[in-house]
Each structure stands twice: as structure tokens, then as C-alpha cells.
Amino acid sequence: MGNNFDIWFNQFEEGWKVRVVENEHLLNICFLQFISTINKVRYIYGGQYKTVNISGFKIQQSGTGKGVGDGYVHDLLRHLNYNVCKLNSFTEAGVIGTLNTNHKGHTEVYKGALGEYDFIWVDEARNLIVGNQWSQGLLEVINGYLDDGRIFKRLAKGEIKYWSNCNFGTGTFFFGKLKPTVLTTGLFQRALFSYKTYTKQDIIRISKKYDELAFKNYITDLLPVFKTFEELKNNLNFDKYNVSKTEHKNYIIKMDIEASRKFGELVDNYFNKEIFNQVSDNRLKDILTSFLIRYKELGHKIMCLYSVWNQYDSINLDSVDYAFNVIKQQLNYVLEFISEVFEGKSFDNEDLGREDIKQKKIITTKQTIVTIIKNNPGMIKTEFRNYIQKNKRGIKVGELQIIGKLLPQLIDDNIIREETEEHNRTHLYLN
């Protein structure tokens, strides 16, 4: 039997060469995001049915191409008639959803992007990890979703809850020294993670390579890749794994105990010999340990995809090597990240300092906006604008930023609400 998984990977790589400059370290992650969105088969482990949803979280500087790979996945899935979208950032309303009370007094759930799409490309994930009071609730919901595909959020008006198979690709670059607690939130353990830093010389080199993409042509270079994937998808057979006796199909594959043991042994040995003792601080060792079991589960998902794409009867030993190589790289990313951020190796402090100061100003200004609306409930936007023009205490950014970005973000995050009242004027209230 030929290796269909490799055929899909090689075809994905052909399109990657057309669209993406360098960033080979993201190739496996983006490919797994792609095929896990197409996959319909669950696997059984520990007496549970496990859904194979794989999302990606990438950390590297802006302008180095981390979003281009997700954009390629987005466009390829769209060509294959999957429901995809691009969001600029994570917000609770945009990603999870909102509640609305209709004219009859009934509360209705409006699903966010996770409930509407098969794949989401989120350009900036900073909202998930800033560590403020607004990001914590969003992060908790995202982590729960990555565990079992269930969205659940309790609000004063009711509950937002639904199931989803949506994957997302996203990333950011850190804007200051982060506390170790950021890595204990669970997000990094549940998604495929990459970490890479670039020097200014690296970015200049990438920029020059980017200029050469002008030679690439959609019709001759990329469209054939998309067309080939149409044929490959049509030949993909999930029905082999259908165990349902009814019209509602249920695709399941079992894992061989030998494969589970072999994979677990490889991961444990590598973790003990190459990862665990590479940091000295006990808190950091505890953080590293929190990745071990989660990464085994990610490995099982990868083994499932490898086996299904090759039409194996079960998840067998043939799937172990590929999955282990991906997880081994994941562990190295985590180790390098922890070492760089928390054990004294320095970034370009001047660049990060500016970003850090900017972010602090934004957070302070958002908190000030919330206080203004709290103390002046029902003020219209014109009154709000006049207020911030005259009262500068706590206002750390310009009016254009506040009106054009910060206030809309607070409204999207369901922290502030707008209500249209008499004379068709919009009034602002704190939720």
C-alpha cells in the first residue's frame, strides 16, 4: 500500500513553495491544521471518543511570514469548499458568540466564528495572552474547546453553548517579558506550538526573498496544486471507518496497544534525556512537565491522521515515527521558548521595550474608558469624545485610536454595550 499521507504532504509542500518564504518550521504545523479540518474520523483512547482537531499557535516577529502559512491553509480549504474566514484578532463576541434578547423577551445565542466556520485564520492572538481580566474568560473557553470541541460560556443573561469541529491558525510575537504563569494557562499545551526569533539580518534576507515571489504565477504555479487536491480529496475514503448502523455516520478508528506504548516510550525517553533537565528553576520544570501528557495526546491525533490517510485498519506502529518527530520538535520549541524568555537570554530589548510601553498605554486607556462609562452611564458618543478631549488623566493614546479601535474592541468584547434610544442617538453603557 502506498503512503497517501506522504502524497498529500508533498502536494501541500508544492503550494507552500509558491506562497511562503522560508518558515519551513511551520510546514508540518500548517499541514496538520489543513488535513485535520478535512478529517471526519475520531479515535478511541481511555474509553473515550477523541476528536482530531488540531489548531496552531506560532510565535515570531511581525513581517517574518508566520501568518502566510495560515493564509495558505485558509485559501486551500476555501478552494475545496470548506467554510473559512479571517479574523484580525481574538475577541469573545467574534470568536465565541453573544446572547441577544429578542422582542419577545427570549434569549437567543448568536454563535461566534468557532460555530460558523471549519477553519479560522486569526491574524493576531495577543488578546489571548495579555493576562488581563478580559482575556482570562476568553482563554478558559478556548482551552475547554480545544479539549473536547465544546463551547461553553455562562453570562448574566444565559449560556452560550454549542459543539464545533473548527480549527484555527494564529500567532503573535511577545511584546515584553512574560511571567511563567502565561505558560500554565493551558493554551500552549493544547495547540501545535512553534517559536522562532529572527535577527534584523534574517528579516532583511526574508524581505529580499519575498521580492522574488513576483515570478510565481497563480494559474501556472498554484492552481494546479489546488486542482490536484480536489482529486485527492475525492479519493479519500472515510466510509471505511463508519461504525454506525443508521443513516447518521460515525467514523471511528481504534489504536493498537503496541503503537500507544511505543510512542509513549519514545516521548518519555526524549523528555527525560533532552528536555526536563535543560532548565534549572523548579517552576520551569513544572511547566515543562505540564506539556508531557498533553503532547502525547497531540501525538495520538497525529497518529490518527497518518493512519486514516493511509487507510490502515487501526492506528498502528507505522504511524509512530512521524508523530514522534513532530512532538519532539514541539518539545524543543517549548524548551527554547522557556529558556529565552525566562532564563535570562535577551531579545532586542529596545524593540520589545517600545512594544511593551505601547501595550501598557492601551491597557491603561481601556481601563479608563470603562471607568468613564461606568461613572457616566448612557452618555452618547459625542459626549464621550468631548469628555476625553477635556480630561486626559488615564488617557495614554490619541483620540483616533480610542474612537476607531479601543472603544469598538470593548464593545466587541461585550464589556461596553451600545443602545440606540430617542432621536436615534447611540448611548454607551457598561455591561
Buried (B, 14 or more C-beta within 10 A) or exposed (E): EEBBBEBBBEBBBBBBBBBBBBBEBBBBBBBBBBBBBBBBBBBBBEEEEBBBBBBBBBBBBEEBBBBBBBBBBBBBBBBBEBBBBBBEBBBBBBBBBBBEEEEEEEEEBEBBBBBBBBBBBBBBBBBBBBBEEBBEBBBBBBBBBBBEBEBBBEBEEBEBEBEBBBBBBBBBBBBBEBEBEBBBBBBBBBBBBBBBBBEEEBBEBBEEEBEEEEEEEEEEBBBBBBEBBEEBEEEBEBEEBBEEEEEEEBBBBBBBEEBBEBBBEBBEEBBEEEBBEBBEEEEBBEBBEBBBEBBBBBBBBBBBBBBBBBBBEEBBBBBBBBBBBBBBBBBBBBBBBBBBBBEEEEBEEEEBEEBBEBBEBBBBBBBBBBEBBEEBEEBBBEBBBEBBEEEEEBBBBEEEBBBEEBBBBBBBBBBBBEEEEEEEEEBBBBB
